[in-house]
């Protein structure tokens, strides 16, 4: 389908690709990955002809139809409805429709056989191209991407950049190309739309190349991975999870080969040095030197997985209640968001706020952060709470003339230069990188600087709105490590399910204009939600309806249900406090057991071991109680 042979592409003196090769076959579904700056987007532009190779070739089948989604499409402007813009994908059908309308108009005054024959031919072709269903198909895809019936009639110019990108994606999908080239397609999608796109691409019969930092999306859609690294394109058969396992195996083999070769080189160098001065061994020495020069060197394995090796500090601990919301109502003209909603954020909560776009996630974050006060009810920040709020618009607040290190020094003057360099190193700014001006950074690099600033703030409460936008997989891993180490409280909005699954211990979602909470991880929430949907669908299919109240059967009182929920939540809080106490005791006991002196006193050792075993048993029992109570609370919420 597409053959990339010995591709070389140079930017100035730097070769972004150096004799790289890759063949894309019909039906291939490939994830194109690599660190920022390795040329993933550039490769897509080379394939579509926006750039020309310095050397090598890119050849493709004749008349191949390519659908290319890229960030440049945001510049497309139109005052036509988004349904009309999406339907521009049907170029031939639209042309035929216009010609049929013209012929029908002409037929009002001209009944000649020639006009009737032309009309018949056009209608036959229009029907063969499924022209009578194109509006339905456009409507279906736009709905899948989150557009309501009303939205589809609004002009494109009324929508923000993220929503306009969805329209461009819809138009590309409607073209049913032979190959889809998708550059970060999930960047502007919410979770429901990402899941819809996953299903669509799984059923798509053509080839797909996806550049994405969403590893769950890649796992569900692709069947091969191509990594852009050191100017080469390295191929792996399988999804992203398989790639990680296979890459680890290849790197282990490479590392062993490198070590063995280095040992051999040192041995040869010692031999050469030993006999270099002896005339009788000159021929042998020269032969060994030439053999070393001809040796094909094995590269050492690059460490592309940096770890966060600093601890986030804040000068004071918050009180138990970080934020308390009571009877909060918020709406925009014609769009209610919250109605008499209550919620509590407690110390140590790691909350993922999820849901479709337009449901009020960002609005709720602004209320929590006290940057939106246009609501009724109360939202109180607790004792000793210090917060920092990260949102994409804060990239614009970076001082363009500052160097990266200088930007952090101004923001966090209490940190030493060594500490700030360590933090920036974790966010992939090493060596002289820290002296780059903000103005020359890419979008992803600016995001990393803004995140580094947010995490160096003297804050015990983080509010993060889409922190993974513009970050590659490596940077997302760093953010996950940082948030897992953070000992304070945070609430995060993100469409990156891998991040949510690894950092959150509570899930918030807005439903019926109320803030609902699931007390568990994102994966547990997904499983619970799937059962809930199945249960609802089965009830609707069987026609089951709630029993109507009669004189003999009074309706259940909401007050009783709410009272029961409060009681269960109180029990849950008590168990959580006891779990915290036991986990602290276990850590203290483990520290004691690590002391060698303990093992010189047999009686004390036995006592400590018994106490440790007892704590572990009590913890296991409390965790089972917690799970049972959490399940009861969620059943009450249904």
C-alpha positions as CSV (number, residue, x, y, z in Angstrom):
1,X,0.0,0.0,0.0
2,X,2.7,2.5,1.1
3,X,6.4,1.7,1.0
4,X,9.0,3.8,2.8
5,X,12.5,2.9,1.6
6,X,15.8,4.2,3.0
7,X,14.1,7.5,4.0
8,X,16.4,10.3,5.0
9,X,15.0,13.7,6.1
10,X,17.3,16.4,7.3
11,X,16.4,19.6,9.2
12,X,19.5,21.8,9.0
13,X,22.4,19.7,10.0
14,X,20.3,17.2,11.9
15,X,19.0,14.0,10.3
16,X,15.5,13.4,11.7
17,X,15.4,10.1,9.7
18,X,18.4,8.3,8.5
19,X,17.8,5.5,5.9
20,X,14.6,4.5,7.7
21,X,12.2,1.9,6.1
22,X,8.6,0.8,6.7
23,X,6.0,-0.9,4.6
24,X,2.3,-0.3,5.4
25,X,0.1,-3.1,4.2
26,X,-3.7,-3.0,3.6
27,X,-5.6,-3.6,6.9
28,X,-2.6,-2.7,9.1
29,X,-3.5,-0.8,12.2
30,X,-0.3,0.7,13.5
31,X,0.5,3.0,16.5
32,X,3.4,5.3,15.6
33,X,5.1,6.2,18.9
34,X,8.3,7.9,20.1
35,X,9.5,10.7,22.3
36,X,8.6,14.3,21.4
37,X,10.9,15.6,18.7
38,X,11.6,12.2,17.1
39,X,9.6,13.1,13.9
40,X,6.3,11.3,14.2
41,X,4.2,14.2,12.8
42,X,6.9,15.0,10.3
43,X,6.7,11.4,9.0
44,X,2.9,11.8,8.4
45,X,3.6,15.0,6.5
46,X,6.2,13.2,4.4
47,X,3.7,10.5,3.6
48,X,1.0,13.0,2.4
49,X,3.6,15.0,0.5
50,X,3.7,18.2,2.6
51,X,7.4,17.6,3.0
52,X,9.9,16.0,0.5
53,X,12.5,13.5,1.6
54,X,16.2,14.5,1.5
55,X,16.9,11.0,0.2
56,X,15.1,7.6,-0.2
57,X,11.6,7.2,-1.4
58,X,7.9,7.0,-0.3
59,X,5.8,5.1,-2.9
60,X,2.2,4.2,-2.7
61,X,-0.5,2.4,-4.7
62,X,-2.1,4.3,-7.5
63,X,-5.3,6.2,-6.7
64,X,-4.9,5.5,-2.9
65,X,-7.3,7.7,-0.8
66,X,-5.6,9.1,2.3
67,X,-7.6,10.6,5.2
68,X,-5.2,12.8,7.3
69,X,-6.2,14.4,10.6
70,X,-3.7,16.9,11.9
71,X,-3.7,20.0,14.1
72,X,-3.5,22.3,11.0
73,X,-7.1,21.6,10.3
74,X,-8.0,23.9,13.2
75,X,-7.5,26.8,10.9
76,X,-10.5,25.7,8.7
77,X,-13.3,28.3,9.0
78,X,-16.9,28.1,7.8
79,X,-20.2,29.7,8.6
80,X,-22.1,26.7,7.4
81,X,-23.6,24.1,9.8
82,X,-21.3,21.4,11.1
83,X,-23.6,18.8,9.4
84,X,-23.0,20.5,6.1
85,X,-19.2,20.7,6.7
86,X,-19.1,17.0,7.6
87,X,-21.1,16.2,4.5
88,X,-18.5,18.0,2.3
89,X,-16.7,14.6,2.6
90,X,-19.2,13.3,-0.1
91,X,-17.8,15.3,-2.9
92,X,-19.1,13.2,-5.8
93,X,-22.5,12.7,-4.1
94,X,-22.9,16.4,-3.5
95,X,-22.0,17.2,-7.1
96,X,-24.5,14.6,-8.3
97,X,-27.2,16.0,-6.0
98,X,-26.7,19.5,-7.4
99,X,-26.8,18.2,-11.0
100,X,-30.0,16.3,-10.2
101,X,-31.6,19.4,-8.7
102,X,-30.6,21.4,-11.8
103,X,-32.0,18.7,-14.2
104,X,-35.3,18.5,-12.2
105,X,-35.7,22.3,-12.5
106,X,-35.0,22.1,-16.2
107,X,-37.5,19.2,-16.6
108,X,-40.2,21.6,-15.6
109,X,-40.0,23.2,-19.1
110,X,-38.0,20.7,-21.1
111,X,-39.4,17.2,-21.5
112,X,-36.8,16.0,-24.0
113,X,-35.5,12.4,-24.0
114,X,-32.0,13.8,-23.5
115,X,-32.9,15.5,-20.2
116,X,-34.8,12.5,-19.0
117,X,-31.9,10.2,-19.8
118,X,-29.3,12.4,-18.1
119,X,-31.5,12.6,-15.0
120,X,-31.9,8.9,-15.0
121,X,-28.1,8.3,-15.3
122,X,-27.4,10.8,-12.5
123,X,-30.0,9.3,-10.2
124,X,-28.7,5.8,-10.9
125,X,-25.1,6.8,-10.0
126,X,-26.3,8.8,-7.0
127,X,-28.1,5.7,-5.7
128,X,-25.1,3.5,-6.4
129,X,-23.0,5.8,-4.2
130,X,-25.6,5.5,-1.4
131,X,-26.4,9.2,-1.8
132,X,-29.8,8.9,-0.2
133,X,-28.1,7.8,3.1
134,X,-25.2,10.3,3.3
135,X,-27.0,12.7,5.7
136,X,-27.9,9.8,8.0
137,X,-24.3,8.6,8.0
138,X,-23.0,12.1,8.8
139,X,-25.6,12.5,11.5
140,X,-24.6,9.1,13.0
141,X,-20.8,9.9,13.1
142,X,-21.3,13.4,14.5
143,X,-23.6,12.0,17.2
144,X,-20.9,9.4,18.1
145,X,-18.4,12.3,18.5
146,X,-20.7,14.1,21.0
147,X,-22.8,16.5,18.9
148,X,-26.5,16.7,19.7
149,X,-29.2,17.1,17.0
150,X,-29.3,20.8,17.7
151,X,-25.6,21.3,17.6
152,X,-25.4,19.7,14.1
153,X,-27.4,22.6,12.7
154,X,-25.2,25.3,14.3
155,X,-22.5,27.0,12.2
156,X,-18.9,25.7,12.6
157,X,-17.7,29.2,13.5
158,X,-19.6,29.0,16.8
159,X,-17.5,26.1,18.1
160,X,-14.2,26.1,20.0
161,X,-11.0,24.6,18.5
162,X,-11.5,21.2,20.1
163,X,-15.1,20.8,18.8
164,X,-14.0,22.0,15.3
165,X,-11.4,19.3,15.3
166,X,-14.1,16.8,16.0
167,X,-16.0,18.0,12.9
168,X,-12.8,17.6,10.8
169,X,-12.4,14.1,12.2
170,X,-16.1,13.3,11.3
171,X,-15.5,14.6,7.7
172,X,-12.4,12.4,7.3
173,X,-14.1,9.3,8.6
174,X,-17.0,9.9,6.2
175,X,-14.6,9.9,3.3
176,X,-14.0,6.2,4.0
177,X,-10.3,6.5,2.9
178,X,-8.0,3.5,2.1
179,X,-5.7,4.6,5.0
180,X,-6.3,6.9,7.9
181,X,-3.4,9.0,9.3
182,X,-4.5,10.3,12.7
183,X,-2.2,12.7,14.6
184,X,-3.3,12.7,18.3
185,X,-7.0,12.0,17.5
186,X,-8.0,11.8,21.2
187,X,-6.6,15.1,22.2
188,X,-9.9,17.0,21.8
189,X,-12.3,14.1,22.8
190,X,-14.0,13.2,26.0
191,X,-14.2,9.7,27.4
192,X,-17.5,8.7,25.7
193,X,-16.3,10.0,22.3
194,X,-12.9,8.2,22.7
195,X,-14.8,4.9,23.4
196,X,-17.0,5.5,20.3
197,X,-13.9,6.2,18.2
198,X,-12.3,3.0,19.4
199,X,-15.3,0.9,18.3
200,X,-15.4,2.7,15.0
201,X,-11.7,2.1,14.2
202,X,-11.8,-1.5,15.4
203,X,-14.4,-2.1,12.6
204,X,-12.7,0.1,10.0
205,X,-11.6,-2.1,7.1
206,X,-8.8,0.2,5.8
207,X,-5.3,0.7,7.1
208,X,-4.7,3.1,10.1
209,X,-1.6,4.9,11.4
210,X,-2.2,6.6,14.8
211,X,0.1,9.0,16.6
212,X,-1.2,9.0,20.2
213,X,0.0,9.2,23.8
214,X,-3.1,7.3,25.0
215,X,-1.8,3.8,25.6
216,X,-5.3,2.4,26.4
217,X,-6.5,3.7,23.0
218,X,-3.6,2.1,21.3
219,X,-4.1,-1.2,23.1
220,X,-7.7,-1.3,21.9
221,X,-7.2,-0.2,18.3
222,X,-3.8,-1.2,16.8
223,X,-2.2,-4.6,16.0
224,X,1.3,-3.3,15.5
225,X,3.6,-0.6,16.8
226,X,6.3,1.4,15.0
227,X,8.7,3.3,17.2
228,X,10.5,6.3,15.8
229,X,13.9,6.3,17.5
230,X,17.4,7.5,16.6
231,X,16.4,8.2,13.0
232,X,15.0,4.7,12.5
233,X,11.6,3.1,12.4
234,X,11.5,0.0,14.6
235,X,8.6,-2.4,14.1
236,X,6.8,-4.6,16.7
237,X,4.0,-7.0,16.0
238,X,1.2,-6.5,18.6
239,X,-0.5,-3.7,20.6
240,X,1.2,-1.3,23.0
241,X,1.3,-3.7,25.9
242,X,3.0,-6.3,23.7
243,X,5.4,-3.6,22.5
244,X,6.5,-2.9,26.1
245,X,7.2,-6.6,26.8
246,X,8.9,-7.2,23.5
247,X,11.0,-4.0,23.9
248,X,12.1,-5.0,27.4
249,X,13.2,-8.4,26.0
250,X,15.1,-6.8,23.1
251,X,16.8,-4.3,25.3
252,X,17.9,-7.0,27.7
253,X,19.5,-8.9,24.8
254,X,21.1,-5.6,23.5
255,X,22.4,-4.7,27.0
256,X,24.1,-8.1,27.3
257,X,25.5,-7.9,23.8
258,X,26.9,-4.4,24.7
259,X,28.5,-5.6,27.9
260,X,30.0,-8.6,26.2
261,X,31.4,-6.5,23.4
262,X,32.8,-3.8,25.8
263,X,34.6,-6.6,27.8
264,X,36.0,-7.9,24.5
265,X,37.1,-4.4,23.4
266,X,38.9,-3.8,26.7
267,X,40.6,-7.2,26.5
268,X,41.8,-6.4,22.9
269,X,43.0,-2.9,24.0
270,X,45.0,-4.4,26.9
271,X,46.6,-6.9,24.5
272,X,47.4,-4.1,22.0
273,X,48.9,-1.9,24.7
274,X,51.0,-4.8,26.0
275,X,52.7,-5.7,22.7
276,X,52.6,-2.3,21.0
277,X,56.3,-1.6,21.7
278,X,57.5,-5.0,20.6
279,X,58.7,-5.0,16.9
280,X,58.2,-8.8,16.6
281,X,54.5,-8.3,17.5
282,X,53.9,-5.3,15.3
283,X,52.0,-7.2,12.6
284,X,49.7,-8.8,15.2
285,X,49.1,-5.5,16.9
286,X,48.2,-3.7,13.6
287,X,45.8,-6.6,12.7
288,X,44.1,-6.3,16.1
289,X,43.8,-2.5,15.7
290,X,42.2,-2.9,12.3
291,X,39.8,-5.6,13.6
292,X,38.7,-3.2,16.3
293,X,38.1,-0.4,13.8
294,X,36.0,-2.7,11.6
295,X,34.0,-4.0,14.5
296,X,30.3,-3.1,14.2
297,X,29.6,-1.4,17.6
298,X,26.6,-2.4,19.7
299,X,25.0,0.7,21.3
300,X,24.2,0.7,25.0
301,X,20.5,0.8,25.9
302,X,19.1,4.3,26.3
303,X,17.3,5.0,29.5
304,X,14.0,6.5,28.2
305,X,12.2,5.9,31.4
306,X,13.4,8.6,33.9
307,X,12.0,8.4,37.5
308,X,10.8,11.1,39.7
309,X,13.4,11.2,42.4
310,X,12.4,14.1,44.5
311,X,9.7,14.6,47.2
312,X,7.1,17.3,46.9
313,X,7.1,19.5,50.0
314,X,4.5,21.8,51.5
315,X,5.0,23.8,54.6
316,X,1.7,22.9,56.3
317,X,-0.7,20.1,56.4
318,X,-4.4,20.8,55.6
319,X,-7.2,20.0,57.9
320,X,-9.4,17.0,57.4
321,X,-12.0,18.7,55.2
322,X,-10.3,20.3,52.2
323,X,-13.4,21.5,50.4
324,X,-17.0,21.3,51.5
325,X,-19.8,22.1,49.0
326,X,-23.4,22.5,50.1
327,X,-26.6,23.2,48.1
328,X,-24.6,24.4,45.1
329,X,-26.5,25.4,42.0
330,X,-24.9,26.7,38.8
331,X,-26.2,27.2,35.3
332,X,-25.6,29.0,32.1
333,X,-28.4,30.4,29.9
334,X,-30.5,27.4,28.9
335,X,-28.0,25.0,30.4
336,X,-28.2,23.9,34.1
337,X,-25.0,22.4,35.4
338,X,-25.6,21.7,39.1
339,X,-28.8,21.9,41.2
340,X,-28.5,21.9,45.0
341,X,-25.5,19.7,44.8
342,X,-23.4,18.6,47.8
343,X,-19.8,17.2,47.9
344,X,-16.8,16.9,50.3
345,X,-13.1,16.6,49.4
346,X,-11.2,15.2,52.4
347,X,-7.5,15.2,53.1
348,X,-5.7,12.5,51.1
349,X,-8.4,12.2,48.5
350,X,-7.1,11.6,44.9
351,X,-10.2,12.3,42.8
352,X,-10.7,11.8,39.1
353,X,-13.6,14.0,37.8
354,X,-14.9,12.3,34.6
355,X,-17.7,12.6,32.1
356,X,-18.7,13.9,28.7
357,X,-17.7,17.4,27.6
358,X,-20.4,20.0,28.3
359,X,-21.5,18.3,31.6
360,X,-19.7,20.9,33.7
361,X,-16.3,19.3,34.7
362,X,-14.3,22.5,34.2
363,X,-17.0,24.6,35.7
364,X,-16.9,22.4,38.8
365,X,-13.1,22.7,39.0
366,X,-13.4,26.5,38.9
367,X,-15.9,26.5,41.7
368,X,-13.7,24.2,43.8
369,X,-10.7,26.5,43.0
370,X,-12.8,29.7,43.9
371,X,-12.2,31.2,40.5
372,X,-15.9,31.0,39.7
373,X,-18.1,32.6,42.4
374,X,-21.2,33.0,40.2
375,X,-23.3,30.3,41.8
376,X,-25.7,29.8,44.7
377,X,-25.0,27.7,47.8
378,X,-21.6,27.5,49.6
379,X,-18.2,26.2,48.7
380,X,-15.8,26.5,51.6
381,X,-12.1,25.8,51.6
382,X,-10.9,24.0,54.8
383,X,-8.3,24.9,57.4
384,X,-4.7,25.4,56.3
385,X,-5.6,24.5,52.6
386,X,-3.2,25.9,50.1
387,X,-4.0,25.2,46.5
388,X,-2.6,25.5,43.0
389,X,-4.7,25.3,39.8
390,X,-3.3,23.9,36.6
391,X,-5.2,24.5,33.4
392,X,-4.2,24.7,29.7
393,X,-4.7,28.5,29.6
394,X,-1.8,28.8,32.1
395,X,0.6,27.9,29.3
396,X,-0.2,31.5,28.1
397,X,0.9,32.8,31.5
398,X,4.4,31.6,31.1
399,X,6.9,34.5,30.6
400,X,8.2,34.0,27.1
401,X,11.5,35.9,27.6
402,X,12.4,33.8,30.7
403,X,14.6,30.8,30.6
404,X,13.1,27.6,31.9
405,X,15.2,27.6,35.1
406,X,14.5,31.3,35.6
407,X,10.8,30.7,35.3
408,X,10.8,28.2,38.1
409,X,13.2,30.3,40.3
410,X,10.8,33.3,40.1
411,X,7.8,31.1,41.0
412,X,9.5,29.0,43.7
413,X,12.2,31.1,45.3
414,X,12.5,28.8,48.4
415,X,13.9,26.0,46.2
416,X,17.6,25.8,45.6
417,X,18.9,25.7,42.0
418,X,19.9,22.1,42.5
419,X,16.4,21.2,43.6
420,X,14.9,23.0,40.6
421,X,17.3,21.3,38.2
422,X,16.4,18.0,39.7
423,X,12.7,18.7,39.2
424,X,13.3,19.9,35.6
425,X,15.4,16.8,34.9
426,X,12.4,14.7,35.9
427,X,10.4,16.6,33.3
428,X,13.0,15.8,30.6
429,X,14.9,19.2,30.8
430,X,18.5,18.2,31.4
431,X,21.9,20.0,31.0
432,X,21.7,23.2,29.1
433,X,18.1,22.6,28.2
434,X,17.2,24.5,31.4
435,X,18.6,27.7,29.8
436,X,16.2,27.6,26.7
437,X,13.9,30.5,26.4
438,X,10.2,29.7,26.9
439,X,9.3,31.2,23.6
440,X,11.2,28.6,21.6
441,X,9.5,25.6,23.3
442,X,6.9,23.4,21.7
443,X,3.4,23.0,23.1
444,X,4.4,19.8,24.9
445,X,7.5,21.4,26.4
446,X,5.5,24.4,27.7
447,X,3.0,21.9,29.3
448,X,5.9,20.2,31.1
449,X,7.2,23.6,32.4
450,X,3.8,24.6,33.6
451,X,3.3,21.2,35.3
452,X,6.8,21.5,36.9
453,X,5.7,25.0,38.3
454,X,2.4,23.6,39.6
455,X,4.2,20.8,41.4
456,X,6.8,23.1,43.0
457,X,4.2,25.3,44.5
458,X,3.9,25.2,48.3
459,X,0.4,23.6,47.9
460,X,-1.2,20.7,49.7
461,X,-4.2,20.7,47.3
462,X,-3.7,20.3,43.5
463,X,-6.5,21.1,41.0
464,X,-5.5,19.8,37.5
465,X,-7.6,20.4,34.4
466,X,-6.4,18.2,31.4
467,X,-2.8,18.0,32.5
468,X,-1.8,15.4,29.8
469,X,-2.7,17.5,26.8
470,X,0.4,17.8,24.5
471,X,2.4,15.3,26.6
472,X,3.9,12.2,25.1
473,X,3.7,8.8,26.8
474,X,7.0,9.3,28.6
475,X,5.9,12.6,30.1
476,X,2.5,11.1,31.2
477,X,4.5,8.4,33.0
478,X,6.5,11.1,34.8
479,X,3.3,12.9,35.8
480,X,1.8,9.6,37.2
481,X,4.9,9.1,39.3
482,X,4.7,12.6,40.6
483,X,1.1,12.4,41.6
484,X,1.6,8.9,43.2
485,X,4.3,10.5,45.4
486,X,2.3,13.6,46.2
487,X,1.2,13.2,49.9
488,X,-1.5,16.0,49.7
489,X,-4.9,16.0,48.0
490,X,-5.8,16.5,44.4
491,X,-8.7,16.5,41.9
492,X,-7.9,15.9,38.2
493,X,-9.9,16.1,35.0
494,X,-8.3,14.0,32.2
495,X,-9.4,11.8,29.3
496,X,-6.2,9.6,29.8
497,X,-7.6,6.4,31.3
498,X,-4.1,5.0,32.1
499,X,-3.4,8.1,34.2
500,X,-6.7,8.0,36.0
501,X,-6.4,4.2,36.7
502,X,-3.0,4.7,38.3
503,X,-3.5,7.9,40.5
504,X,-7.2,8.1,41.6
505,X,-8.8,6.5,44.6
506,X,-12.2,8.1,44.1
507,X,-14.2,8.9,41.0
508,X,-16.5,11.9,40.7
509,X,-19.1,12.3,37.9
510,X,-22.0,14.7,37.3
511,X,-25.3,13.0,36.8
512,X,-28.8,14.5,37.0
513,X,-27.1,17.8,37.9
514,X,-25.7,16.2,41.1
515,X,-22.1,15.3,42.0
516,X,-21.9,11.6,42.3
517,X,-19.0,9.7,43.9
518,X,-17.7,6.2,43.3
519,X,-15.3,5.1,46.1
520,X,-12.7,3.2,44.1
521,X,-10.3,3.1,41.2
522,X,-11.2,4.1,37.6
523,X,-11.1,0.4,36.5
524,X,-13.5,-0.6,39.3
525,X,-15.8,2.3,38.3
526,X,-15.8,1.1,34.7
527,X,-16.7,-2.4,35.7
528,X,-19.5,-1.1,38.0
529,X,-20.8,1.2,35.3
530,X,-20.9,-1.6,32.7
531,X,-23.0,-3.7,35.1
532,X,-25.2,-0.8,35.8
533,X,-25.8,-0.1,32.1
534,X,-26.5,-3.8,31.4
535,X,-28.9,-4.0,34.3
536,X,-30.8,-0.9,33.1
537,X,-30.9,-2.2,29.5
538,X,-32.3,-5.6,30.7
539,X,-35.0,-3.8,32.7
540,X,-36.0,-1.7,29.8
541,X,-36.1,-4.7,27.4
542,X,-38.3,-6.7,29.8
543,X,-40.5,-3.8,30.3
544,X,-39.9,-3.8,34.1
545,X,-41.0,-0.6,35.8
546,X,-40.8,0.5,39.4
547,X,-43.9,-0.7,41.3
548,X,-46.6,2.0,41.5
549,X,-47.6,3.2,45.0
550,X,-51.0,2.0,46.1
551,X,-53.1,2.5,49.3
552,X,-51.6,-0.7,50.7
553,X,-48.0,0.1,49.6
554,X,-46.7,3.5,50.4
555,X,-43.7,4.7,48.3
556,X,-40.3,4.4,49.9
557,X,-39.2,7.6,51.5
558,X,-36.1,9.4,50.1
559,X,-35.3,10.5,53.6
560,X,-34.9,6.9,54.8
561,X,-32.6,6.1,51.9
562,X,-30.5,9.3,52.5
563,X,-30.3,8.5,56.2
564,X,-29.1,5.0,55.5
565,X,-26.5,6.4,53.0
566,X,-25.3,8.8,55.7
567,X,-25.0,6.0,58.2
568,X,-23.0,3.8,55.8
569,X,-20.7,6.7,54.8
570,X,-20.0,7.4,58.5
571,X,-19.1,3.7,59.0
572,X,-16.9,3.9,55.9
573,X,-15.1,7.0,57.2
574,X,-14.4,5.3,60.5
575,X,-13.0,2.2,58.7
576,X,-10.8,4.5,56.5
577,X,-9.4,6.3,59.6
578,X,-8.7,2.9,61.2
579,X,-7.0,1.7,58.0
580,X,-4.8,4.8,58.0
581,X,-3.8,4.2,61.6
582,X,-3.0,0.5,61.0
583,X,-1.0,1.3,57.8
584,X,1.0,3.8,59.8
585,X,1.6,1.2,62.6
586,X,2.7,-1.4,59.9
587,X,5.2,1.1,58.5
588,X,6.6,1.8,62.0
589,X,6.8,-1.9,62.7
590,X,8.6,-2.6,59.4
591,X,11.1,0.1,60.3
592,X,11.7,-1.6,63.6
593,X,12.1,-5.0,62.0
594,X,14.7,-3.6,59.7
595,X,16.9,-2.8,62.7
596,X,19.6,-5.5,63.1
597,X,19.6,-5.0,66.9
598,X,16.1,-6.5,67.1
599,X,17.3,-9.9,66.1
600,X,19.6,-10.1,69.2
601,X,16.6,-10.1,71.5
602,X,14.5,-13.2,70.8
603,X,11.6,-12.3,73.1
604,X,11.3,-8.8,71.6
605,X,11.6,-10.3,68.1
606,X,8.7,-12.7,68.8
607,X,6.6,-10.0,70.2
608,X,7.2,-7.7,67.2
609,X,6.5,-10.4,64.7
610,X,3.2,-11.3,66.5
611,X,2.2,-7.7,66.5
612,X,3.1,-7.3,62.8
613,X,1.1,-10.4,61.8
614,X,-1.9,-9.2,63.9
615,X,-1.8,-5.8,62.2
616,X,-1.7,-7.4,58.7
617,X,-4.7,-9.6,59.6
618,X,-6.7,-6.7,61.0
619,X,-5.9,-4.6,57.8
620,X,-7.1,-7.4,55.5
621,X,-10.3,-7.7,57.5
622,X,-11.0,-3.9,57.4
623,X,-10.3,-3.8,53.7
624,X,-13.0,-6.5,53.1
625,X,-15.4,-4.5,55.3
626,X,-14.6,-1.4,53.3
627,X,-15.3,-3.1,50.0
628,X,-18.7,-4.5,51.3
629,X,-19.8,-1.0,52.6
630,X,-18.7,0.7,49.4
631,X,-20.8,-1.8,47.4
632,X,-23.8,-1.1,49.6
633,X,-23.4,2.7,49.2
634,X,-23.2,2.4,45.4
635,X,-26.4,0.2,45.4
636,X,-28.2,2.9,47.3
637,X,-27.0,5.5,44.7
638,X,-28.6,3.5,41.9
